Amino acid sequence: MSEPTCLDDAAATAREIVARLGTDIRVGLPLGLGKPVTLVNALTRLARDTPEIRVSIFTALTLERPTPSSDMQRRFLEPAMDRLFGAYPQFDYAAMIRDGTLPANIEVREFFFLAGRWLGVAPAQQDYVSVNYSNARDVLLAQKPNLILHLVARDGDRLSVSCNPDITADLMEMRRDGRLDALFVGETNTQLPFMQGAAAFPKAEADILFEPPEPFELFSAVKQPVDDAAHAIGLHVSRLIPDGGTLQIGIGAIGDAVARSLLLRDRGEIRAIHASCPFPDDGFGEDAPFDAGLYAVTEMLVDGLLQLFEAGIIRREVDGAAIHAGFFVESRAFYARLRDLGPARRAKIAMSPVSHTNTLLGDETGKRVARTEARFVNSTMKVTLLGAALSDTKPDGQVVSGVGGQNDFVAQAHALADGRSIITLPATRQTGSGPESNIVWTQANETIPRHMRDIIVTEYGIADLWGKSDAESIAALLEIADSRFQAELLDTAKAAGKIRKDHEIAPARRSNTPETLSAWLSPYRTDALPDFPFGTDFDETERRLLPALTRLKAAGASRRDLMRLAWRGWSKRGHHAAALERMGFEPPEDIRSAFKAAALAGALEESRPLR
């Protein structure tokens, strides 16, 4: 191996790539944080300006800062965009796809979307590739990639693909043994933590290294507040996790809630909360502190898992590591904590390909021994009464996100003798016309079919569906559905002949309401179960505004409700001067702005600040 060609100019690097590969460039581009944005843009611009160059990109999870969809969103987001999401550069190819200007010689195919980002964008929807995460590598290889572009961390004469060995680690191994002939081009970034495991390799393995004078700021994922439903789900899930077992959880509020509940359990603070639960006991009772500790194997290293690792709950080691993970996209504070870990401690987090984390392939015997009592926790959007889960696609076929690794972990749970798949979801969602049940009779699309049903958890409890008949599964799911929808769901199941005509929902299960939930959790919401259990980038004023903006959005569906808020808030504007100023309403620009300010003040009067 020879030393890589090192350059400090992105355009020159793009020209060097074309000089070595010619005009047919097939790019394996990592998902999420691992994309070298500066290099990708330089190559895209070169192809845009040189039609004879053809660039085909296979990737996933293109990270973008949000585009405000309303005046209120704009007022809230624009002043804080860099602080909340980082001064992260935008992708030229994404902008061109969205505005319809992507030239014919550039092709971009993704197998996982940033949630909701590409709804209604026809070119992106048409070029979406539906594939399990564990199979994405082989889909890429079938396209004969000749270029791997990657963001890298550098430590002396070693490089690390850090946040994204998920597919890249396998590709690098294939390069080493001659099974793949592809150029590796890296862009260094000093903010990227240097991770060991399969992510690290000698610098000499790179062909070209772009070292920008000023690396871009990494994308920062904003933490969402954890509401009553998410915290209740976390409390229920904590009763399913055996000491000495194996854990996987996903990103988002429910993942944070699960981690928070496990921390409370280890401190001996959870039993009182469980004891006061108004929903009937379902037979799951894990609530003791962790003696042996947990081992984590996960495609995504999320903050909740790092919190459990730092607290010493995740400490059971497999091959010298307490965590094996495929990729991460988190907050800047998360990246800093990884960087600040000592090398020996950081090495206990082994970044690995998803062929290792998401499957039992390879050392199957060793993995079966290591992944004892595995609990794979993933969220979904809808669950049918027959136990199928919809996690990625709307009824009309529009892709919200993608299958990702959810099917991988469900299949792995079924393959392990004592493994369990835990699918979580709030029992309802709020729409413009009011609440809607997330437990439904049927659904147009399915991510997890009913024959792979296992454990389903809502804020109202746990439904164990493994090995159950259709009628038993329906009965169990009705018991954790919102009571406002139980009767209609039961009637539908009876009409279909899938449950006995005389079946009744037990009286103890007919109080599944937000009011019951709030009464249970409200005594614990300040200290044990805060809105942001692991911190937030939102300042105090923004934490005050967030629930008010949610309230205002809900009121927008009813002119009467909106007028009532404005009437209530008109005389209260002075009480909320800081919030109104933050939103650019002090002073109001015109009558329309004054009305919006009054309505917002009314919403502030009716909502509590997040903590």
N, C-alpha and C positions, 0 to 999 in steps of 0.2 A: 504494500500500500504506500502511496505517495501522499504528501501533504496536499490538502485541498487548495484550489485557487481562491484567494481571499480578495474580496472587492468591497468597496464602501459606497458604491453607486448602484441604485436599484435598476435603472434603465440599462446600464452597462451589464449588469448581471443577467437581465432578460435577454440581451443580445448574445451573451456568451452561451446561454442555454440553447438558443436557436442555432448558433454556430456549431454546437456539438451534436444536436439531435436532428437538425433539419427542420422542415416546415410542417411535419405531422407530429404534434405533441399531445400525448395522452397522459393526463395528470392524475395521480393519486393524491388527493388533498385531504388532510385529516379533518375530522369534524371539530366544531367548537373552537376552543382557545388555541389549538395547535396550528391554526392557519397563519402563515407569514404574510400578513395583509399587504405590506409594502411591496413584496415580491410578486404576489398574486396580481396586484393592481398594475405593476410595471409590465408583466407578461400580457395581461389583458389589453392594456393600451397599445402594446407593440402589435398584437394580433389585430386589434381594431384598425390600426393605421396601415397594416400590411396584409391585405386580403388573402395572399397566397399562403399565409401561415394559418394552419388549422389547429385550434386548441380545444381539446375535449377534457372536461373536468368531471370527475366522480367524487362526490363529497357528501357531507351532511352537516346540519346544524350551523348554518351561516349566522354568525352573531351580528346583530344590528341593534343600535339604540332605537327606542320606540319612536314612532311618528305620531304625534298627537292627533286624535280623531275628532276633537271638539275644541271649542274655545277654552273651556274650563281645563281640559287636559293640557292644552298649550300653556296656559297661564301657570299651571302647577309645575310642569316638567321643564320647560325651557330654561328658567333661571338656575335649575339644579342639575341639568343634564350631565355635565362633566363630573360633578361631585357624586352623583348617584351611579352612573354607568361607566365612568372613566372617560378620558379624552381619547376614545377608541376610534381609529379611522374607519371609514365606511368602505364597503367593497364596491368597486366599479361595476362588476358583473351583476351584483344584486340590483343596483340602481337601473342598469340597462334592462334587466328582465322586467322590472316593475314598470318602467316607462315605455317598454316595447321597442327599444333601440339596440338590443343585443344583436350583433351582426351574425350572419349565417355561418361564418367560419369559427364561431365560438359556441360550444355546447356545454351546458351545465346540468348535471343530473344529481339529485340529492335523494338519500334514502331516509332522512329524518329532518323535519323542519323545526325551526324555532316556533314554539307553540302559537298557532293562530296567525303567524306573520304572513303566510302566503295564501290565506283564504281569499278566493275571488281573483287571484292572479293566474290567468289561464296558462301562460307558458310554463310557470313553475308547477302547477297542478298536472299538466300534461307530461312533464319530464320527471315527475316523482317516480322513484323505483321502490316498490314495496318488498322489503326483504328483512329477515331477522338480522339483528346485529352480527350474530356469529357467522352468518353466511355472506355478509357484505364484502369481506376480503375476497372470496371466490368470485363474486360478481365483478369486482374490480379486476382481478387477474384475467378474467375472460376477455376484458377489453385490452389486454396486452399493454399495460402502462409502461411508459419509458421514462417517466419523471416523477419523483417524489419530492414535493415541496413541503417544508416543515419549519415551524418556529422551534428554536432550540435554546437551551441554556448551556453555557460553557463554563467549565472549571479546568483551567490549564489546558492540558492536551486531551481532555475528554469532553464529549458533548452528551446532552440528554434531551430526548424528545419529551421529557417531563410530563406534561399534562396529557399526552396522547400516544402511548405505546399501543393503544387498543388494536389497531391494525398494523401500524408501522413496525412494531417489533417483529412481527412475523415476516413482513416484507424485507426487513434488514437481514433476518436470518436466511431468507431465500437468496438474497444477494450474495451472502457469504459462501453459500454452498453451490452457487452457480445456477440456481433454478429461476432467477429473475435478473434480467439485464435492464436495469433502470438507473438513471442518474439521480443521485441524492443531492439536493440543494437546500441548505439551511439558512435561516435568518436568525441571528442571535438577538436575544432580549434579556437584559440584565434583571428585569423584574420576575422572570420566570424561575421558579424554584428548581434547583438541580436535584432531580429524583433519580434514585438508583434502581436496582432491579433490571428488568429487561429494557428499561428506557435508556440506559446509559451505554455508550460505546466510544471507542477511540475517535478522536477528531479526524484521524487519517482516513476513516471510512467515508467521510463526506467528500463529494467531488468538487463542489463549489460552496463557499461560505460567504454570505453577505453579512457584513458587520456594519450596520448603520451608525453614523455619528450620533444620532439621537433616536434611540429605540422608542417605539410608540407605547403609550400607556395601555396596559392590559384591560380587556373588557371586565367590568364588574357586574355580577348578577345581584340585583336588588332583592333583599329578603322581603317576603310578603308577610303581613301580620297573620298570626295564628289565632283563628277565631274559636268560638266554643265547640263547633263541630269537629274541627281538626284536633283540638286538645282532647276531646272525648275519645276520638278514634285512637289517638296516641295512648291514652290510658287503657283502652281495651287491648290494643296490640301488645302493650307491655306485659299483659298476663299470658301471652302466648310464647314468650321468649325464655327457654330453659337456660339455666346457668350451665356454662361449659359448651354451649351450642355455637352455631354459626349464624351470622346476620348479614343481610343485605337490605338497605333501604334506599329510596329514591330522593330526588331533590324536591323542594317545595315545602309548603306549610305543614303538610302531614308528616313528611320526613323529619322536620324540626320537632314536631309534637311527639313523635315516637322517641326520638333521642332524649328530649326533655323528660318524658315519663320514665325512661330507663335510668336517667340520672337521679330522679326523685326516688325511684325504687332502691337504688344502691345506697342512698342516704337514709333509708328507712322512713321516708316521708310520704309514701304512696298508699299505705294501707288504710289510713283514715279517709283518704279521698275515695278509694275503692269501696270502703265500708258504707259510705254515704250515697253510693250510686243508686238512683231510683229504678234502674232497669234491672229486670230479673237476672239472677246469676245463671251463667250458661255452662258452668262446670270447669272453666279455665281459671287456674288460681296461682300462676307464677307471680310471686310478689316479694320474694326474699332478696336481700343484697347479693351481689355477685361474688362468690368465693373462688371458683375456678376461672371466671372471666369468659369473655366471648372472643371468637375469631371472626373477622369480616372478610368476605369475598364478594366483590361488587363490581359492576361495570363502571359505576360512577362513584368517585370519592367525594362525598358531600360533607358539608360542615358538621352535620349531626354526627357522622362517624368520626370525624376528627375530634369533636368534643368528647365523645365516648373514649377515644384513644387517649386523649390528654388527661381524662379523669381516671384512667386505669381500668375502665370496665372492659374495653377491648384490649386484651393482653394475652390471650391464648395464642401461642405461636405455631405456625406451620411453615416448615422450611426456613426458619429464622425470621419470619415476618408475622406481625399481628393483623395486617391488612394486605390483601392483594386487590388491586383496583386497576381498571382499564383506562379511565380518563377523569379529568375534573374541569369544571367551569364554576367558579364561585366568586366571592367578593374579594376586593383588594386586601381586606384584613385577613382573609383566609390564606391568600398567597403569602402574605408577610409572615403569618404564623408558621407556614411550612418552611419558608426561608430561614426563620429564626430557630427552628429545631436544630439541635446539634447533629452532625453527620451520622453518628451511631443511632440516635433516636429516629432520625428521618429514614434510615435504612430499614426500620421496622415496618415502613409503608412501602411495599414492593409494587411499583407500577408494572403492569403486566398486560399482555394481549388479551382480548376478549375470548380468544380461543382457549385461554386458561380459565378466566373467571366465569364465563357464561356457559361452559360446557363441561362434560366429564371426559372429553376426548384427551388422548395423551396417556398420562398415568392414571387411568381410571381407578385402579385399586387404591392408589395413594389418595386420590381425591375423595373417594367414598369414605375412607378412614378419617380424613381431615375434616370433611364437611358433615360432621355428626350433628344431628338434631338441627338441621338447617331451617331457617325461617327467612323466606324471601318476600319482602314487603314492597308492593307496588300499587300505584294509584290508577284508577280508571275513571271514565266519564259516566258510563251507564252500565248497569247490570240487569239482565233479564231475569224474570222469575224462574227460568230454567237454569240459571247459573252461568250464562255466557257473559263475557265482558266486552264492552266497546271502549277503546282507549285512544283511538287515533283518527277516526274518520266520522264526518257528519253523515246523516242519512242520505244526502244527495251525492255522496261520493267525494266531497271536498275534504282534503286531508288537512287535519289540524296540526298533527305532529308526525307520528310514524309509529311503527311497531317497536322499533328499537330493540332492547333486550328483554322486553316483558315476556314474550313467548319463550325465550331461552330459559329464564328462571322458573317459569311455571313448569316447563318440561323437566328441568333439573330437579325440581321439588318432587315431581311424580316418580322420577327415576331413582331417587335416594330412598332408602328403606324407611328412614324416620324424618324425611324432609316434608315441609309444608309450604304451600303457596298461599300468601295472604294478600288478597286484593281489597283495597280500601277505597271508600268514596263517601262524600257527604250524602245523606239520604235525599236531599233536595238541592235545587239550584234556583236562583232568582232570575226571572225573565221579565221582560217589559210588561207582561200581562199578569205577573204574580209568580208564586212559587210553583215549581214543576218537580215531579218525582224523578229521581235518578234511578230508581228501581222501576222497571217497566215490564210489560208483558213480552213484547218482541222488539227487535231492532233490525234495521236494514243491513247493517254491517256488524261483523264480530271480529275482535282481535284475539280473544281467547274463547274457543268453542266450549259448549256446555259439557262435553265429555272430559274436559280438563278442569272442571270446577273443583274447588277445594274449600278454602276459608274466605268468607266475605265479611268485612267489618264496616259498619257505619257508626255514627255517633250514638246509635241506640243499642249497640251490642254486636255480638259475634254470631255468625251463622256458619256452622260446620257442615259443609255439603259433601264431604268426601265419602264415596260409597253409598250415598243416599239415593233413594228413588226420586223420580220427578216430583211426585206429590210431597214427599218429605222435604225436598229442596224448596219447593214453593212455600210450604208452611214455615220453614225456617227463615226465608227471606222476608216473608210478610211480617214476621216478628221484629225485624230490624228496619222496616220501612217507616216512613213518616205516617203517623196515624191519620193525617188528613187525606191520605191516598190508599189506605189499607182496604177499605170496603170495595172501592172500584176495582182494585187489583184482584181481590179475592173473587169478585163476581165474574171477572174476565176469565180467571183460571177455571172456575166452575163451569162457565159456558163452554169452554174448550174441552171439558171432560177430563181435566188433568188433576183435579183434586175432588175429594168427596163433597157431595151436595150439602151434607150436614156439617162440614168443617166450619168452625168458628175460631176467631182469633181470641186468645185468652185475655180476660179483662186486664191482667197485669201488663199486657203488651199494647194496650190501647191509649197509653199516655205518652207516646213517642212524639213530643212536640218541642219546638224551640223554647217554650216557656218552662217546661219540665227540665230541659237541659240547662237553661240559664240558672234556675233555682239550685241545681246541683253544683254547678261550677263557680258561681259568682263569689262564694266565700274564699276561693283559692286564686282568683284571677289576678290579684295584685302582686302576690309574692310567688306562689308555687307555679302558677300557670300564666305568665305575662304574655302580652301580645307579641313581643319580640324576645323569645327566650335566649337568643344568642346574639343580641345586639342589632343595631340598625344604622343605616346611613341617613335616615330621615331625622331632621332636627325637631325640636319641640313643637314649633309652629306647624311643621308638616305632619307630625303625628296627630295634631289637633285637626288638621284639614282633611286627612284621608277618610275617616268615617263620615265626615260631613259631605264630602264629595260623593261618596257612595249613596248617602241618603238623598242628596240632590239629584243624582242620576235616576234613582228609583222614582222620585217625584216627577221627573220629566215625562213619565208615561201618562200622567193625569194633570191636565191643566188646572183643575180645581186644587189638587194637592200642591202644585207649584205656587199658585196664587196664595194659598194659605201660609206656606213657608215665607213668602215675600212679605205678607202682611205681618206675620209674627216677627220677622227679622228687621223690619224697617226702623223700629225704635231701638233696636239692640245693636245697631252697627257700631256704635262707640265702644261696646263691650268687647268687640272682636277686631279692633283696629289693626293689631299686628297681623292677624290672619288675612284680613282684607288687603292690607298693604302688600303682603307677600304675594297675593294673587293679582296685584296691579290694579286694584279697585279704589285706591286712595290717592287722589280724589277720583270719583267716577268720570269716565270720559264723556258719557252722554246718558240719556234717559234709559236706554237699553242696558248700559253697564250698571247704572244705579239699581235697576230692577234685579239684575243678576247678583249684585252685591247684597241686596236685601234678602233674596232667596237663600244665598249662601249663609248669611248671618242667621236666618231661621233654621237652616240645617245644622249649623254649629250649636244652636240652642238645644237641638234635639239629639245630639250625639255626644258620646263621651270620648275624650282623647285616648289615643292608643298609648300603651305603656311598654 
